[in-house]
């Protein structure tokens, strides 16, 4: 299942309905002035964390991705972005104690992705496709045996994409459960072939009945996946606009 990368403007409040997942694509390539504006949406501990990044691109990427998350959540919650107080689960997954919203975020290269639901646990991952990282030894070390077999059965021209399909789908699942890397990556199996529908085949040797998985249409050169629990429709995708986000967040009631 694919969600189209849309160019929907976010200069109006987007309603999040029950059993619905929204995806917000974030282009982190902003200028110095916009970066400064977005930094103002963060709380002080986040600005301190950003300052610890040695390289300026990493600092910019963190600021924009974090500000986008705050801005998107603030739009749904009708509050100012810097008033959101995050809590963290045992493995670090963030949540908001005062609100039922579920959310997750990921960033790689020039893009970040924010996923939001009103009532479903979810996880999302985006990765820049780099053939030098699609290493067979890495796959054999972390992927389930059936995934390795499927990867190696693919034509050579499809293996890099198959590797990143597998990687993003596995990352999205362990983020959705909140377990992170405490769950071994070979303890569950995903479908990874470029022509196969994204799916979570089994978890701990048992057929999966709880989690749904989507391959998300990503910008050229990237792979992305979404996992959510329960019975919800296909996700809706939007493009986040930082100029509008600053204005909306600043004047939120």
C-alpha positions as a Markdown table, in Angstrom:
| # | Residue | x | y | z |
|---|---|---|---|---|
| 1 | Unk | 0.0 | 0.0 | 0.0 |
| 2 | Unk | 1.4 | 3.4 | -1.0 |
| 3 | Unk | 0.6 | 6.8 | 0.3 |
| 4 | Unk | 1.2 | 9.5 | -2.4 |
| 5 | Unk | 3.7 | 12.2 | -1.6 |
| 6 | Unk | 1.2 | 15.1 | -1.7 |
| 7 | Unk | 1.8 | 18.9 | -1.8 |
| 8 | Unk | -1.2 | 19.8 | 0.4 |
| 9 | Unk | -0.7 | 23.2 | 2.0 |
| 10 | Unk | -0.9 | 23.4 | 5.8 |
| 11 | Unk | -2.1 | 27.0 | 6.1 |
| 12 | Unk | -5.4 | 25.7 | 7.4 |
| 13 | Unk | -6.0 | 23.3 | 10.3 |
| 14 | Unk | -6.2 | 19.7 | 9.1 |
| 15 | Unk | -8.7 | 17.6 | 11.0 |
| 16 | Unk | -7.5 | 14.2 | 12.2 |
| 17 | Unk | -10.4 | 11.8 | 12.3 |
| 18 | Unk | -10.7 | 8.6 | 14.3 |
| 19 | Unk | -8.8 | 5.6 | 12.8 |
| 20 | Unk | -6.8 | 7.9 | 10.6 |
| 21 | Unk | -3.0 | 8.4 | 10.2 |
| 22 | Unk | -1.5 | 11.6 | 8.8 |
| 23 | Unk | 2.0 | 11.8 | 7.4 |
| 24 | Unk | 3.9 | 15.1 | 7.1 |
| 25 | Unk | 6.9 | 15.3 | 4.8 |
| 26 | Unk | 9.5 | 17.8 | 5.9 |
| 27 | Unk | 12.2 | 19.3 | 3.7 |
| 28 | Unk | 14.9 | 20.2 | 6.2 |
| 29 | Unk | 16.8 | 22.4 | 3.6 |
| 30 | Unk | 16.0 | 25.8 | 5.1 |
| 31 | Unk | 18.0 | 29.0 | 5.2 |
| 32 | Unk | 19.7 | 30.5 | 8.2 |
| 33 | Unk | 16.9 | 32.9 | 9.0 |
| 34 | Unk | 14.2 | 30.2 | 8.8 |
| 35 | Unk | 16.4 | 28.0 | 11.0 |
| 36 | Unk | 16.6 | 30.7 | 13.6 |
| 37 | Unk | 12.8 | 31.1 | 13.5 |
| 38 | Unk | 12.2 | 27.4 | 13.9 |
| 39 | Unk | 14.7 | 27.2 | 16.8 |
| 40 | Unk | 12.3 | 29.5 | 18.6 |
| 41 | Unk | 9.7 | 26.8 | 18.6 |
| 42 | Unk | 11.9 | 24.5 | 20.6 |
| 43 | Unk | 12.3 | 24.3 | 24.4 |
| 44 | Unk | 15.6 | 25.2 | 25.9 |
| 45 | Unk | 16.8 | 21.6 | 26.4 |
| 46 | Unk | 16.2 | 20.9 | 22.7 |
| 47 | Unk | 18.2 | 24.0 | 21.7 |
| 48 | Unk | 21.0 | 22.8 | 24.0 |
| 49 | Unk | 20.9 | 19.4 | 22.3 |
| 50 | Unk | 21.1 | 21.1 | 18.9 |
| 51 | Unk | 24.1 | 23.1 | 19.9 |
| 52 | Unk | 26.0 | 19.9 | 20.8 |
| 53 | Unk | 26.0 | 18.8 | 17.1 |
| 54 | Unk | 29.5 | 19.4 | 15.8 |
| 55 | Unk | 28.5 | 19.8 | 12.1 |
| 56 | Unk | 26.1 | 22.6 | 11.1 |
| 57 | Unk | 24.0 | 20.4 | 8.7 |
| 58 | Unk | 23.3 | 18.0 | 11.5 |
| 59 | Unk | 22.3 | 20.9 | 13.8 |
| 60 | Unk | 20.0 | 22.3 | 11.1 |
| 61 | Unk | 18.5 | 18.9 | 10.4 |
| 62 | Unk | 17.7 | 18.3 | 14.1 |
| 63 | Unk | 16.2 | 21.8 | 14.6 |
| 64 | Unk | 14.0 | 21.6 | 11.5 |
| 65 | Unk | 12.8 | 18.1 | 12.2 |
| 66 | Unk | 12.0 | 18.8 | 15.9 |
| 67 | Unk | 10.3 | 22.1 | 15.1 |
| 68 | Unk | 8.2 | 20.4 | 12.4 |
| 69 | Unk | 7.1 | 17.8 | 14.9 |
| 70 | Unk | 6.1 | 20.4 | 17.4 |
| 71 | Unk | 4.4 | 22.5 | 14.8 |
| 72 | Unk | 2.3 | 19.6 | 13.4 |
| 73 | Unk | 1.3 | 18.5 | 16.9 |
| 74 | Unk | 0.5 | 22.1 | 17.9 |
| 75 | Unk | -1.8 | 22.4 | 15.0 |
| 76 | Unk | -3.9 | 19.4 | 16.1 |
| 77 | Unk | -3.8 | 20.4 | 19.8 |
| 78 | Unk | -4.5 | 24.1 | 19.2 |
| 79 | Unk | -1.7 | 25.2 | 21.4 |
| 80 | Unk | 1.7 | 27.0 | 20.9 |
| 81 | Unk | 4.4 | 24.6 | 19.7 |
| 82 | Unk | 6.8 | 25.4 | 22.5 |
| 83 | Unk | 4.2 | 24.6 | 25.2 |
| 84 | Unk | 4.2 | 20.9 | 24.3 |
| 85 | Unk | 5.9 | 18.8 | 27.0 |
| 86 | Unk | 7.2 | 15.5 | 25.8 |
| 87 | Unk | 7.5 | 12.4 | 28.1 |
| 88 | Unk | 9.5 | 9.3 | 27.1 |
| 89 | Unk | 8.8 | 5.6 | 27.4 |
| 90 | Unk | 11.2 | 3.0 | 28.9 |
| 91 | Unk | 13.0 | 2.7 | 25.5 |
| 92 | Unk | 12.9 | 6.4 | 24.7 |
| 93 | Unk | 9.7 | 6.7 | 22.6 |
| 94 | Unk | 8.2 | 10.1 | 23.1 |
| 95 | Unk | 4.6 | 10.8 | 24.1 |
| 96 | Unk | 2.4 | 13.6 | 25.5 |
| 97 | Unk | 1.0 | 12.9 | 28.9 |
| 98 | Unk | -1.8 | 15.5 | 28.6 |
| 99 | Unk | -3.1 | 14.3 | 25.2 |
| 100 | Unk | -4.1 | 11.1 | 23.4 |
| 101 | Unk | -2.3 | 11.8 | 20.2 |
| 102 | Unk | 0.1 | 9.2 | 19.0 |
| 103 | Unk | 3.1 | 10.2 | 16.9 |
| 104 | Unk | 6.4 | 9.2 | 15.6 |
| 105 | Unk | 9.2 | 10.8 | 13.5 |
| 106 | Unk | 12.2 | 10.0 | 11.5 |
| 107 | Unk | 14.8 | 11.9 | 9.4 |
| 108 | Unk | 17.5 | 11.1 | 7.0 |
| 109 | Unk | 19.5 | 13.3 | 4.6 |
| 110 | Unk | 17.3 | 16.1 | 3.3 |
| 111 | Unk | 14.0 | 14.8 | 4.5 |
| 112 | Unk | 12.1 | 14.1 | 7.8 |
| 113 | Unk | 8.7 | 12.4 | 8.2 |
| 114 | Unk | 6.2 | 12.9 | 11.0 |
| 115 | Unk | 3.3 | 10.4 | 11.5 |
| 116 | Unk | 0.3 | 11.3 | 13.7 |
| 117 | Unk | -2.8 | 9.3 | 14.8 |
| 118 | Unk | -5.5 | 10.0 | 17.3 |
| 119 | Unk | -5.8 | 6.4 | 18.5 |
| 120 | Unk | -3.2 | 4.1 | 17.0 |
| 121 | Unk | 0.3 | 3.3 | 18.1 |
| 122 | Unk | 2.6 | 3.8 | 15.1 |
| 123 | Unk | 6.2 | 4.0 | 13.9 |
| 124 | Unk | 7.7 | 5.5 | 10.8 |
| 125 | Unk | 11.1 | 5.3 | 9.2 |
| 126 | Unk | 12.8 | 7.1 | 6.3 |
| 127 | Unk | 16.2 | 6.3 | 4.9 |
| 128 | Unk | 18.3 | 7.8 | 2.1 |
| 129 | Unk | 19.1 | 4.9 | -0.3 |
| 130 | Unk | 22.8 | 4.4 | -0.4 |
| 131 | Unk | 24.1 | 1.3 | -2.3 |
| 132 | Unk | 27.3 | 1.3 | -0.1 |
| 133 | Unk | 25.1 | 0.7 | 3.0 |
| 134 | Unk | 23.2 | -2.2 | 1.4 |
| 135 | Unk | 25.7 | -4.8 | 2.7 |
| 136 | Unk | 25.0 | -8.5 | 2.5 |
| 137 | Unk | 26.9 | -9.2 | 5.7 |
| 138 | Unk | 24.8 | -6.6 | 7.5 |
| 139 | Unk | 21.7 | -8.2 | 6.3 |
| 140 | Unk | 22.9 | -11.7 | 7.4 |
| 141 | Unk | 23.7 | -10.2 | 10.8 |
| 142 | Unk | 20.4 | -8.5 | 11.5 |
| 143 | Unk | 17.7 | -9.8 | 9.2 |
| 144 | Unk | 15.6 | -12.9 | 9.8 |
| 145 | Unk | 16.8 | -15.9 | 7.8 |
| 146 | Unk | 13.7 | -15.8 | 5.5 |
| 147 | Unk | 14.4 | -12.1 | 4.8 |
| 148 | Unk | 18.0 | -12.9 | 3.9 |
| 149 | Unk | 16.8 | -15.6 | 1.6 |
| 150 | Unk | 14.2 | -13.3 | -0.1 |
| 151 | Unk | 16.8 | -10.6 | -0.5 |
| 152 | Unk | 19.4 | -12.9 | -2.1 |
| 153 | Unk | 16.7 | -14.3 | -4.4 |
| 154 | Unk | 16.1 | -10.8 | -5.9 |
| 155 | Unk | 17.7 | -9.8 | -9.2 |
| 156 | Unk | 20.9 | -7.8 | -8.6 |
| 157 | Unk | 19.2 | -4.6 | -9.8 |
| 158 | Unk | 16.5 | -4.9 | -7.1 |
| 159 | Unk | 18.7 | -5.9 | -4.1 |
| 160 | Unk | 19.6 | -2.4 | -2.9 |
| 161 | Unk | 15.9 | -1.3 | -2.8 |
| 162 | Unk | 15.0 | -4.7 | -1.2 |
| 163 | Unk | 17.6 | -4.0 | 1.5 |
| 164 | Unk | 16.2 | -0.6 | 2.3 |
| 165 | Unk | 12.6 | -1.8 | 2.1 |
| 166 | Unk | 13.5 | -4.4 | 4.8 |
| 167 | Unk | 15.4 | -1.9 | 6.9 |
| 168 | Unk | 12.8 | 0.8 | 7.0 |
| 169 | Unk | 10.0 | -1.7 | 7.6 |
| 170 | Unk | 11.8 | -3.3 | 10.5 |
| 171 | Unk | 12.8 | 0.1 | 12.0 |
| 172 | Unk | 9.1 | 1.3 | 11.7 |
| 173 | Unk | 7.9 | -1.8 | 13.6 |
| 174 | Unk | 10.3 | -1.6 | 16.5 |
| 175 | Unk | 9.5 | 2.1 | 16.8 |
| 176 | Unk | 5.7 | 1.4 | 16.7 |
| 177 | Unk | 6.0 | -1.1 | 19.6 |
| 178 | Unk | 8.2 | 1.2 | 21.6 |
| 179 | Unk | 10.8 | -1.5 | 22.1 |
| 180 | Unk | 13.5 | -0.1 | 19.9 |
| 181 | Unk | 16.6 | -2.2 | 19.6 |
| 182 | Unk | 15.7 | -4.1 | 22.7 |
| 183 | Unk | 13.7 | -6.3 | 20.3 |
| 184 | Unk | 16.1 | -8.3 | 18.1 |
| 185 | Unk | 15.7 | -7.5 | 14.4 |
| 186 | Unk | 15.6 | -11.1 | 13.5 |
| 187 | Unk | 12.7 | -11.9 | 15.8 |
| 188 | Unk | 10.2 | -10.9 | 13.2 |
| 189 | Unk | 9.9 | -11.0 | 9.4 |
| 190 | Unk | 8.7 | -8.5 | 6.8 |
| 191 | Unk | 8.1 | -8.8 | 3.1 |
| 192 | Unk | 10.7 | -6.8 | 1.3 |
| 193 | Unk | 10.6 | -7.5 | -2.5 |
| 194 | Unk | 10.0 | -4.3 | -4.5 |
| 195 | Unk | 7.0 | -6.0 | -6.2 |
| 196 | Unk | 5.4 | -7.3 | -3.0 |
| 197 | Unk | 2.9 | -5.5 | -0.8 |
| 198 | Unk | 4.6 | -4.3 | 2.4 |
| 199 | Unk | 3.6 | -6.6 | 5.3 |
| 200 | Unk | 4.6 | -7.9 | 8.6 |
| 201 | Unk | 4.7 | -11.6 | 8.0 |
| 202 | Unk | 5.3 | -12.9 | 11.5 |
| 203 | Unk | 6.4 | -11.9 | 15.0 |
| 204 | Unk | 8.2 | -14.3 | 17.3 |
| 205 | Unk | 7.3 | -17.1 | 14.9 |
| 206 | Unk | 3.5 | -16.3 | 15.1 |
| 207 | Unk | 1.3 | -14.9 | 12.3 |
| 208 | Unk | 0.8 | -11.2 | 12.7 |
| 209 | Unk | -2.8 | -10.2 | 13.3 |
| 210 | Unk | -2.3 | -6.8 | 15.1 |
| 211 | Unk | 0.0 | -4.6 | 13.0 |
| 212 | Unk | -0.5 | -3.1 | 9.5 |
| 213 | Unk | 2.4 | -2.0 | 7.4 |
| 214 | Unk | 2.7 | 0.4 | 4.5 |
| 215 | Unk | 5.4 | 1.2 | 2.0 |
| 216 | Unk | 5.2 | 5.0 | 1.8 |
| 217 | Unk | 5.9 | 6.8 | -1.5 |
| 218 | Unk | 9.1 | 8.8 | -0.7 |
| 219 | Unk | 11.1 | 11.5 | -2.5 |
| 220 | Unk | 13.5 | 10.2 | -5.2 |
| 221 | Unk | 16.4 | 8.4 | -3.6 |
| 222 | Unk | 14.7 | 7.5 | -0.3 |
| 223 | Unk | 12.7 | 4.6 | 1.2 |
| 224 | Unk | 10.1 | 4.9 | 3.8 |
| 225 | Unk | 7.7 | 2.7 | 5.8 |
| 226 | Unk | 4.8 | 3.1 | 8.3 |
| 227 | Unk | 3.5 | 0.6 | 10.8 |
| 228 | Unk | 0.4 | 1.1 | 12.9 |
| 229 | Unk | -1.8 | -1.1 | 15.1 |
| 230 | Unk | -5.6 | -1.6 | 14.8 |
| 231 | Unk | -8.0 | -1.2 | 11.9 |
| 232 | Unk | -7.4 | 2.1 | 10.1 |
| 233 | Unk | -7.6 | 3.3 | 6.6 |
| 234 | Unk | -4.7 | 4.2 | 4.3 |
| 235 | Unk | -2.6 | 7.2 | 5.6 |
| 236 | Unk | -3.0 | 10.7 | 4.2 |
| 237 | Unk | 0.2 | 12.5 | 3.2 |
| 238 | Unk | 0.9 | 16.2 | 3.4 |
| 239 | Unk | 3.8 | 18.5 | 2.7 |
| 240 | Unk | 4.9 | 20.6 | 5.7 |
| 241 | Unk | 5.7 | 24.3 | 5.0 |
| 242 | Unk | 8.0 | 26.0 | 7.5 |
| 243 | Unk | 6.9 | 29.5 | 6.7 |
| 244 | Unk | 3.3 | 28.7 | 7.3 |
| 245 | Unk | 4.1 | 26.5 | 10.4 |
| 246 | Unk | 5.9 | 29.4 | 12.1 |
| 247 | Unk | 2.9 | 31.7 | 11.6 |
| 248 | Unk | 0.3 | 29.1 | 12.7 |
| 249 | Unk | 2.3 | 28.1 | 15.7 |
| 250 | Unk | 2.9 | 31.6 | 16.8 |
| 251 | Unk | -0.7 | 32.6 | 16.7 |
| 252 | Unk | -2.3 | 29.4 | 18.0 |
| 253 | Unk | -4.8 | 30.1 | 20.7 |
